[in-house]
C-alpha cells in the first residue's frame, strides 16, 4: 500500500508538471462540485472549430449531488488525437464518476483536473470504495457547494503516523470543519466516523490544524461558517507493511 501511495503521488506530480494541476482529493472535489454522479458516455460530438471542447451525451446511472443532466462538455478532442497537455478523450460507452459545476456559459465541463474516476477492470476496488463513500455522503444529505480552496499549514500526514499499526473495522471517516471569517476553526464535527475512540483523537488533530485559503484572488479570508470536508482513510496491513491512516483515497 505504501508503494501504491508513492506511485500515486509520483503520478500526481507528473500531472502537475504536464497540466499544471493537482488532482483534488475526494472530499474536496465533492464539496466544490454542483453535480456528482456515476454516468455512461453514450454519444460524442465533434469539436467545434479548433477549440479543445466537445459535447458528450450521458446517461446518469446514479446521482449523488445536484440535478439530473443529459450532457456534459469534455475538455479535449473527440477524435482521440493528441492535443494539448490537458486534452482528454472519453470513448463512448465508458462508465465513470464525474464531478463538475456550471461554467459561465451554463455548461457542465469536465477535464483532466476534475478528479473524475473512469471504471477499469484494474481499479474495481477503488470504484467500490468511492461509490460507497458517495452513497454515504448522499445519505447524510451533505450537498453544500463551497468552491474555496483550503490547504493545511501543518502536516496532518505526520500526525497520522501515530496510528500506524492500528486495527479498525471501518475503512474511512469524514469530518466537517466550520470556519470563522479569519480561518479560525469554529467547530469540527464527525459526519461519518470509525465508531472508535480514534474519532475523538482525529477531531482534535483537525482542530489543531491551521489552514490557508484562496478564492478568486482573496487569500485567507472566507465567509462566516464556511465548511470544509476532511476524509481520513484506513488501509489494512499488507504483507510486511503495517496498517495506516491517510488523507489520500487510493
Backbone torsions as a table, in degrees:
resi	resn	phi	psi	omega
1	UNK	NA	-37.9	177.9
2	UNK	-62.3	-38.3	178.7
3	UNK	-63.0	-41.8	179.1
4	UNK	-61.3	-42.5	179.6
5	UNK	-61.2	-43.7	-179.5
6	UNK	-66.1	-40.9	178.6
7	UNK	-63.7	-42.1	179.5
8	UNK	-59.8	-46.5	179.8
9	UNK	-64.3	-36.0	178.1
10	UNK	-65.0	-44.8	178.4
11	UNK	-63.5	-38.3	176.8
12	UNK	-60.0	-40.8	-178.2
13	UNK	-66.2	-33.9	175.7
14	UNK	-64.0	-43.4	179.5
15	UNK	-61.2	-39.1	179.9
16	UNK	-63.1	-43.0	-178.7
17	UNK	-67.5	-42.2	-173.0
18	UNK	-77.8	-37.0	-171.3
19	UNK	-126.9	6.8	175.5
20	UNK	56.5	46.7	175.3
21	UNK	-154.2	153.8	174.1
22	UNK	-110.3	118.0	178.5
23	UNK	-52.4	129.0	-177.3
24	UNK	-71.4	154.7	175.4
25	UNK	-75.0	169.4	-170.9
26	UNK	-59.4	-48.7	-177.3
27	UNK	-68.1	-32.2	178.7
28	UNK	-67.7	-47.6	-177.6
29	UNK	-69.8	-30.3	176.3
30	UNK	-67.2	-45.7	-178.1
31	UNK	-64.5	-37.5	-175.3
32	UNK	-81.7	-12.9	-174.2
33	UNK	-93.7	147.1	174.2
34	UNK	-93.7	-20.0	-178.9
35	UNK	-136.8	125.2	177.4
36	UNK	-134.4	126.9	-177.0
37	UNK	-162.9	156.8	166.5
38	UNK	-88.2	125.5	-174.7
39	UNK	-134.3	169.2	173.5
40	UNK	-128.2	129.8	175.9
41	UNK	-76.2	122.5	-177.1
42	UNK	-111.8	-21.4	177.3
43	UNK	-156.9	132.0	174.3
44	UNK	-106.5	140.4	177.5
45	UNK	-108.2	155.5	-179.0
46	UNK	-67.6	150.5	174.0
47	UNK	-63.0	145.4	175.1
48	UNK	-94.1	129.4	-179.4
49	UNK	56.2	-136.4	-178.1
50	UNK	-104.4	9.0	-178.1
51	UNK	-71.2	138.7	176.1
52	UNK	-87.5	59.2	176.8
53	UNK	-143.0	129.1	176.4
54	UNK	-139.3	152.2	-177.7
55	UNK	-86.1	143.6	174.9
56	UNK	-136.2	130.5	173.5
57	UNK	-81.4	142.8	-177.7
58	UNK	-131.0	158.2	166.7
59	UNK	-112.2	124.9	177.9
60	UNK	-82.9	114.6	-178.0
61	UNK	-89.9	-30.5	176.3
62	UNK	-155.5	121.5	-177.5
63	UNK	-99.2	129.4	-179.6
64	UNK	-109.6	-28.8	-176.9
65	UNK	-155.8	137.0	178.1
66	UNK	93.2	-167.1	-179.4
67	UNK	-108.5	153.1	-178.6
68	UNK	-58.6	135.4	175.4
69	UNK	-129.0	162.4	-175.0
70	UNK	-111.3	-11.4	-179.6
71	UNK	-153.5	159.0	177.0
72	UNK	-135.3	167.9	172.5
73	UNK	-110.1	129.4	-179.7
74	UNK	-107.0	131.2	179.4
75	UNK	-81.6	94.9	-178.4
76	UNK	171.5	-157.4	-179.0
77	UNK	-116.4	128.7	-178.1
78	UNK	-74.5	-14.3	178.7
79	UNK	-88.8	-1.5	177.2
80	UNK	76.8	2.6	179.9
81	UNK	-77.1	163.4	-178.4
82	UNK	-66.8	129.9	176.7
83	UNK	-119.2	-141.7	177.1
84	UNK	-72.8	176.1	-178.2
85	UNK	-64.4	-21.4	-179.5
86	UNK	-100.7	3.0	-178.3
87	UNK	-73.7	143.2	177.3
88	UNK	-140.4	159.8	177.6
89	UNK	-135.1	129.4	177.3
90	UNK	-117.4	110.2	-177.0
91	UNK	-63.6	156.1	173.8
92	UNK	-61.5	148.7	-178.1
93	UNK	75.4	5.9	174.7
94	UNK	-76.0	134.2	172.5
95	UNK	-100.5	140.1	-179.0
96	UNK	-162.8	164.6	171.4
97	UNK	-100.4	128.3	179.8
98	UNK	-118.0	149.0	176.8
99	UNK	-127.2	122.5	-176.3
100	UNK	-158.5	164.4	175.6
101	UNK	-138.2	165.1	178.5
102	UNK	-70.5	140.8	172.5
103	UNK	-90.7	-172.9	-175.2
104	UNK	-65.2	-17.9	178.3
105	UNK	-96.6	4.3	179.2
106	UNK	83.3	12.9	179.4
107	UNK	-96.6	146.8	173.9
108	UNK	-92.1	111.5	-173.7
109	UNK	-110.1	135.9	173.4
110	UNK	-121.7	147.3	-179.9
111	UNK	-146.5	-175.7	-176.8
112	UNK	-64.2	-21.4	-179.4
113	UNK	-98.7	6.6	-175.2
114	UNK	-77.5	-18.2	-178.6
115	UNK	85.8	21.9	179.5
116	UNK	-68.7	156.4	179.6
117	UNK	-122.7	110.8	175.8
118	UNK	-81.3	149.8	-179.1
119	UNK	-94.7	114.9	174.9
120	UNK	-123.5	163.0	178.6
121	UNK	-64.7	-27.9	-174.9
122	UNK	-86.6	-6.2	179.5
123	UNK	-121.2	29.5	-178.1
124	UNK	-57.9	-40.6	-178.7
125	UNK	-61.8	-42.2	178.8
126	UNK	-69.0	-38.3	177.2
127	UNK	-56.0	-50.6	-177.0
128	UNK	-61.8	-41.7	-177.9
129	UNK	-68.7	-42.1	-179.5
130	UNK	-65.7	-41.1	177.4
131	UNK	-63.8	-39.7	178.5
132	UNK	-62.0	-43.1	-179.8
133	UNK	-66.6	-42.3	179.4
134	UNK	-64.0	-39.4	177.3
135	UNK	-64.5	-37.9	178.7
136	UNK	-66.2	-42.2	178.1
137	UNK	-62.5	-41.5	178.4
138	UNK	-65.0	-41.0	-179.0
139	UNK	-64.8	-27.1	178.4
140	UNK	-88.5	3.4	179.6
141	UNK	58.1	40.4	178.7
142	UNK	-91.8	93.0	-173.1
143	UNK	-129.9	16.7	177.3
144	UNK	-70.6	157.0	176.0
145	UNK	-123.4	124.8	179.4
146	UNK	-134.8	111.3	-173.8
147	UNK	-92.9	7.0	176.3
148	UNK	-69.9	139.1	176.2
149	UNK	-91.4	124.3	177.9
150	UNK	-113.9	144.0	175.8
151	UNK	-139.3	135.3	178.1
152	UNK	-72.5	136.3	177.7
153	UNK	-83.6	-24.6	175.9
154	UNK	-106.4	163.1	-173.0
155	UNK	-91.2	98.4	178.6
156	UNK	-63.7	-32.4	-179.6
157	UNK	-56.6	-42.0	178.9
158	UNK	-64.6	-39.3	179.3
159	UNK	-64.2	-31.3	-178.7
160	UNK	-76.2	-12.2	179.8
161	UNK	-62.0	-26.4	-178.1
162	UNK	-66.1	-16.8	-178.3
163	UNK	-97.9	10.9	177.9
164	UNK	-59.6	128.7	-179.8
165	UNK	91.5	-2.4	-178.9
166	UNK	-67.9	152.3	178.1
167	UNK	-113.7	118.9	-179.7
168	UNK	-128.8	151.1	178.3
169	UNK	-84.8	-39.9	-178.1
170	UNK	-91.3	154.7	-170.1
171	UNK	-97.1	-10.4	-178.6
172	UNK	-161.8	157.4	172.5
173	UNK	-134.0	146.1	178.9
174	UNK	-128.8	129.9	-173.9
175	UNK	-127.0	153.2	-176.7
176	UNK	-121.1	131.9	174.7
177	UNK	-103.6	139.2	168.2
178	UNK	-115.8	132.3	-174.5
179	UNK	-107.5	150.0	162.5
180	UNK	-75.6	170.7	-177.1
181	UNK	-65.1	-23.9	180.0
182	UNK	-94.6	14.1	179.6
183	UNK	75.3	9.2	168.2
184	UNK	-66.3	137.4	-178.9
185	UNK	-77.1	121.6	178.0
186	UNK	-83.6	-42.3	-179.9
187	UNK	-159.6	155.8	172.2
188	UNK	-130.6	126.3	-178.3
189	UNK	-128.7	153.0	177.4
190	UNK	-88.6	122.5	175.3
191	UNK	-95.2	-47.3	176.5
192	UNK	-137.5	115.2	-173.6
193	UNK	-111.3	179.8	177.0
194	UNK	-85.7	-2.9	-175.2
195	UNK	52.8	50.1	-174.4
196	UNK	-151.9	151.5	177.6
197	UNK	-54.5	-17.7	179.2
198	UNK	-62.3	-23.9	179.1
199	UNK	-57.5	-42.7	-179.6
200	UNK	-65.2	-37.6	179.0
201	UNK	-68.0	-40.2	179.4
202	UNK	-66.8	-40.1	177.3
203	UNK	-60.6	-39.9	179.8
204	UNK	-68.3	-39.5	176.3
205	UNK	-60.3	-44.9	179.3
206	UNK	-64.9	-39.5	-179.3
207	UNK	-63.9	-32.3	-178.1
208	UNK	-85.7	-6.0	-178.5
209	UNK	-80.7	134.5	175.4
210	UNK	-95.5	146.2	-173.3
211	UNK	-125.9	154.1	168.7
212	UNK	-118.1	160.9	-179.1
213	UNK	-142.6	158.4	177.3
214	UNK	-147.9	129.7	-179.9
215	UNK	-153.3	108.5	178.0
216	UNK	51.7	50.4	177.5
217	UNK	72.4	4.3	175.0
218	UNK	-97.2	120.7	-176.9
219	UNK	-106.8	137.4	170.4
220	UNK	54.6	35.5	173.6
221	UNK	-147.8	125.7	-174.3
222	UNK	-134.5	161.1	173.7
223	UNK	-62.1	145.0	178.0
224	UNK	-54.0	137.5	178.8
225	UNK	69.8	22.8	172.4
226	UNK	-59.5	142.3	-172.9
227	UNK	-114.6	146.0	178.8
228	UNK	-138.7	131.9	176.6
229	UNK	-96.3	136.7	178.1
230	UNK	-121.1	123.6	176.0
231	UNK	-104.0	135.8	174.2
232	UNK	-122.4	128.0	-172.4
233	UNK	-117.5	139.3	-177.9
234	UNK	-103.3	133.5	178.3
235	UNK	-123.2	125.2	-178.4
236	UNK	-66.7	163.3	175.3
237	UNK	-63.5	138.2	176.5
238	UNK	-132.0	116.3	-178.9
239	UNK	53.0	-115.7	-177.3
240	UNK	-91.0	-2.5	-178.7
241	UNK	-90.5	131.0	-180.0
242	UNK	-72.7	158.2	173.3
243	UNK	-65.1	157.4	-178.9
244	UNK	-159.8	167.0	174.5
245	UNK	-110.1	145.8	-178.7
246	UNK	-147.4	155.0	172.7
247	UNK	-81.9	-8.9	-175.9
248	UNK	-95.4	131.5	173.7
249	UNK	-92.3	107.8	-172.9
250	UNK	-98.0	NA	NA
